[in-house]
Amino acid sequence: MDPGTLAVVGAVGAVVAAPVILGAAGFTSAGIAAGSLAAKMMSASAIANGGGVVAGSVVSVLQAAGAAGLSGAVTAAVAGTGGTVGGLIALLI
């Protein structure tokens, strides 16, 4: 498969997979799921920051994406990353 085609497949696949992966990790529209990877991340972040999760941290950004979906900028970044990875894979195989 040529790099351009695999880059498009990677970009689309990453955008489609991102919400599924967020939900599976425990970042849901109802909040962080108990006992999930997200809960463990939130606990570690709160312990490291004296009891609270810092606004703009990885945990808060992922929870916002899990609750509200991906913004246009994040969708573009995910697509760009997926496309880059897809193109690089095509060059390697």
C-alpha positions as CSV (number, residue, x, y, z in Angstrom):
1,M,0.0,0.0,0.0
2,D,1.4,3.4,-0.9
3,P,2.2,5.9,1.9
4,G,-0.5,8.3,1.0
5,T,-3.3,5.8,1.2
6,L,-2.0,4.4,4.5
7,A,-1.6,7.9,5.9
8,V,-5.3,8.5,5.1
9,V,-6.3,5.2,6.7
10,G,-4.2,6.1,9.8
11,A,-5.8,9.5,10.1
12,V,-9.4,8.3,9.8
13,G,-8.7,5.3,12.0
14,A,-7.2,7.5,14.8
15,V,-10.1,9.9,14.8
16,V,-12.6,7.0,14.9
17,A,-10.7,5.1,17.6
18,A,-10.0,8.0,19.9
19,P,-13.5,8.2,21.5
20,V,-13.7,4.4,21.8
21,I,-10.3,4.3,23.5
22,L,-11.2,7.1,25.9
23,G,-14.4,5.3,27.0
24,A,-12.5,2.0,27.4
25,A,-10.0,3.7,29.6
26,G,-12.8,5.1,31.8
27,F,-13.1,8.7,30.6
28,T,-16.9,8.7,30.0
29,S,-19.6,11.4,29.6
30,A,-20.9,10.5,33.1
31,G,-17.4,11.1,34.6
32,I,-14.5,8.9,35.4
33,A,-15.5,5.3,35.8
34,A,-14.7,3.7,39.2
35,G,-11.9,1.1,39.1
36,S,-10.8,2.1,35.7
37,L,-7.4,3.2,34.3
38,A,-8.8,6.8,34.3
39,A,-9.6,6.5,38.1
40,K,-6.0,5.3,38.8
41,M,-4.6,8.2,36.7
42,M,-6.9,10.7,38.6
43,S,-5.8,9.3,42.0
44,A,-2.1,9.5,41.1
45,S,-2.6,13.1,39.8
46,A,-4.5,14.2,42.9
47,I,-1.9,12.7,45.2
48,A,1.0,14.3,43.3
49,N,-0.8,17.7,43.4
50,G,-1.8,17.8,47.1
51,G,-5.4,16.5,46.7
52,G,-6.7,18.0,43.5
53,V,-6.4,17.5,39.7
54,V,-4.8,20.5,38.1
55,A,-6.8,22.2,35.3
56,G,-5.1,21.5,32.0
57,S,-3.4,18.3,33.2
58,V,-3.5,15.2,31.1
59,V,-6.3,13.7,33.3
60,S,-8.4,16.8,33.0
61,V,-8.0,17.1,29.2
62,L,-8.8,13.4,28.7
63,Q,-11.9,13.7,30.9
64,A,-13.1,16.7,29.0
65,A,-12.6,14.9,25.7
66,G,-14.4,11.8,27.2
67,A,-17.3,13.9,28.4
68,A,-17.8,16.3,25.5
69,G,-16.0,14.7,22.6
70,L,-13.0,15.9,20.7
71,S,-12.7,19.6,19.8
72,G,-11.8,20.6,16.2
73,A,-8.2,21.2,17.2
74,V,-7.8,17.9,19.0
75,T,-9.4,16.1,16.1
76,A,-7.0,17.7,13.7
77,A,-4.0,16.7,16.0
78,V,-5.2,13.1,16.3
79,A,-5.7,12.9,12.5
80,G,-2.3,14.4,11.9
81,T,-0.6,12.0,14.2
82,G,-2.5,9.0,12.8
83,G,-1.7,10.0,9.3
84,T,2.0,10.5,10.1
85,V,2.2,7.1,11.8
86,G,0.3,5.5,8.8
87,G,2.7,7.1,6.3
88,L,5.8,6.0,8.3
89,I,4.5,2.4,8.6
90,A,4.0,2.4,4.8
91,L,7.6,3.4,4.3
92,L,8.8,0.7,6.5
93,I,6.9,-2.2,5.0
